[in-house]
Amino acid sequence: MIGIFDSGTGGLTIARALADHLPGYDIVYFGDTARTPYGNRSPEAVIRYTLRNIHFLLDKGAKIIVMACNTASSFADEHITKRFDIPIFEVITPAVALSLNVSKTFRIGVIGTRATVNSGIYEKKIREINPDAKIYSAACPLLVPLVEECWTDKPETRMIVKKYLYPLKVRQIDTLILGCTHYPILKKIIQRKIGKRVNLIDSSLAVSETVKDFLEKHPEVDNSLGKEGKAEFFVSDVTEHLENTARIIFKRNIALRLIRI
């Protein structure tokens, strides 16, 4: 199985993208909805939660892991790769590569949780490839709760998105990385507020392409994965709002199974 985890339901955007790019592959998803968002947690807590989440997915039969959470990817990547002898994918590197591929001016914006923005991980990875790139970041702490509460089409949400994006818009960026898996749910609003000429980088699409490419190049890993079309979705807390969010992402009803870990 392909194991995927996030701090909430936003990672379902990656589960959906993987299901589209790799139809028929078995997947198991865990959303730590009881502790979302990770963006307001300490690095130590994020690392602890991440290790627990991965062990849960391994117990469910996962052979590869996708860390769908940007905050976990920011803080936990180095710690995780040292502890597990399986392919583990994070969402930051694929998004960085895609942003540099499409940007013409190399004036790149990043929006994410406070933890992701404060970590400076996007700036670090972008400058490793292009030291001359200009990166402008903005923390958007209210967007995850708004998505989790299904406030995706409220005037208040549009106002908040506009306010968050204004400092990036005046910097005349030509590319914007959606540095949180919840943000693609707000993609239409974000595109409208930042301007149609700005490229939006959806990490769910970038990482799904990365996983697909990896499996094509590593048949020994690909052959170890189940391909019976099974999909299991676990969460550490379940509410009607979360079920609605899952339905919006997958465009059908998704059974969210409650698990206490």
N, C-alpha and C positions, 0 to 999 in steps of 0.2 A: 504493500500500500504506500501511497504518497501521504505523508503526514504533514499537516499544516496547522500552525497555531497563531493566534493573535490575542491581544488583550481584550477584544470584544468581538463584535460581529463584522467589523470593517474588513477583516481578513477573508470574509466570504467573497469579496471581490476577486481575490486571488484564487480561491477555490473555484469560482465560476470561470475565471480565465483559464485555469488548468483543465477544467472539464471541457472547455471549448477547444483548446489546443491539443489535448490528449484524450479524446473521447474514448470511453470504455475502460480507462485506468481506474483502479480502486483508490479511493481517497478516504482519509479520516481527518476530521477537523476538530480542533478544540479552541473555543473562545472563552477566555477567562473573564467572563462578564461580571462576576462578583467583585472583581478588583479593577475593572476598567475605570479610567484610563491609566495606563502605565506611565504616561507622560508626566504625571505629578508625583511619581514615586522616586525614591533614591536609587542610585545605580546598584547598590547592594541588593535591594529588594527586587529590582528588575532581573538581575542575574539569578537570584534564588527562584523566582517565579519561572523563568525561562528553563532552567534545569529541570524543575518539576514538570513543566509542560512537555518537554521532550521525553522524559521517562514515561509519562502517560501514553504518548503516541507510540513509543517503542513497544510498550506492553500491549498495545492494540494491533501490533503487526507492521508498523511503518518501517520501511527499508531506506527511505530518504526523508529528509525533513526540510520544510520551507518555513523559515521564520517570517511570517507575514506582518509582523509588528516592527515598524520602523524604530521605535524606542528600544525594543529588545535587540534589534540588529545594531543599533548605535552602541549600546553598552556591553552586550554579551557576546558578540561575534568571536573575539579572540579567546574568551574563556571556553566557549562551546567547542570550537574546532579542536582544542587541545584534549577534550574529554571524551569525544565520540569518534569512532572509526567508521563513520558512514557519511555519505554525501549530505552536506547541510548547505542550504542556500539562504541568503539574506536578500532583502529587497533593495538595498541601497546601491550596491555596485552595478546591477543591471540598469537602474534608473539613471545613474551618473553617465554610464557609457552611452545610453540613448540620447541624453540631453546634449552631450558633446557632439554627437553625430548629427543632430538636427539644427543646433544653434549656428547662426551665421555671424553674430556679433560677439558671441561668448560673454554676453551679459545675461547671467542666469539667476533666476530667483528660486528660492526654496521656501515652502511653507510646511510646518510640522508642529508637533507638540513642543512644549517648552524643553523637555528633556532632549529631544532629537536636535532642536536648534542649538541649545546650549552645548551639546556635545561637539559641535563643529565638524561632525563626521562627513557631511556632504562637501563642505569647503575643502577638507583634507583630501578626500578622494578625487575631487575635481582638479585640484591644483597638482596632485601627483601626476595627472595626465597632461594638463595644460596650465602651467604656472601663471600664464598671463590672463586667464579667465577672471572675470569680475563676478563675484557671487554675493547676492543680497538675500538675507534670510529674515523670515518673520514667523514668530511663534503665534499659533492660532488656537489657544487652549479651549475656546468655546465650541469649536466645530465638532469635535467628537461627541460631546454630550448632546448637541443639537441633532446629529445624525442618529444617535442611539435613542433619542426621544421622538424620532420620525418628524422632526421639524424641518424637513428638506425643502418645503415649498412655502415657507412662511415669510412675510415681509421682514420680520425681525432678522431672520437668517440672511436674507439678501443684504440688509443694512450692515450686519456684522461682517459678512464676507467683503463687502466694499471697503469697510474701514480697515480690515486687516491687509487688504491688497494695495491700498493707496500708496504706502511707502515704496512698494516694489514697482508700481505703475510709473511713478515719477522718475524712477531710475532707468526707465526705458529698456527694461529687459525684453528679450525676444523669446525666452524659453522659461517655463515655470515648472519645477518639479513638485508634484503632489506628494510630499514626504510623509504621508500617513495613508494607510489603506482605507480609511473611512472617506477620504476626500473625493475619490472618484464618484461617490454617490452624489456629490455636489458639483460635479464637473460642469454641467450646463450653466449653473449660476456663476462659478468661478470663471469660465470662459467669457461670459457676458461682462463681468466686472473688470477683468484684466485686459480685455480687448481681443478681438478675433485674430489679430496678427501674431499673437503670442502662442507658441507651441506649448501645449500641456503634456507633461510626461507622466503617464499613468504607470506606476510601478507594478500594478497587477499584470499588465500586458508585457512589460519588460521582463519580469521574472519568469513568467510562463514560457516565453520564448527561450530564455536561458535554460530552463529545465528541459524543455523539448530538445534543444540542441545538445545538451549534455547526454541525454538518453540515446540520441541517435549516434553519438560518438562512443558510448560505453554500453554495448549490447549486453555485457555480463551483468550490469546493474538493471538494465531494462528487462532482461529475462527473469529477474528475481521479483518483479512487481506483478501483482495480480491484475488481471484485465477482464474481470467479470462485470464491470460497471457498478460495483458496490460503492456506496457513499454513506458515511456515518458522520453525524454532526453532534458534537458534545459541547455543553456550556456549563459553567459553574454557577450560573443563575439564569433563570428564564422568566421573561415577562411578555405580556402581549406586545409591547413596543418592540422588543427584540425579534419576536416572531414576524412582526410586520416588516422590520428592516430586512430580515432574511428573505421574505417574500418579494420585496422590492428588488433586491439584488439578483435573485435567481428567476424572478418573474414566474414563480410557482410556489406552492406551499413546501416548506422544508421542515422536517421533523427535528426539532432541537431537543436532544436528550440531556436531562439534568444529571450531572455527575459532581460529587463533592470531592475535590482533591486539594 
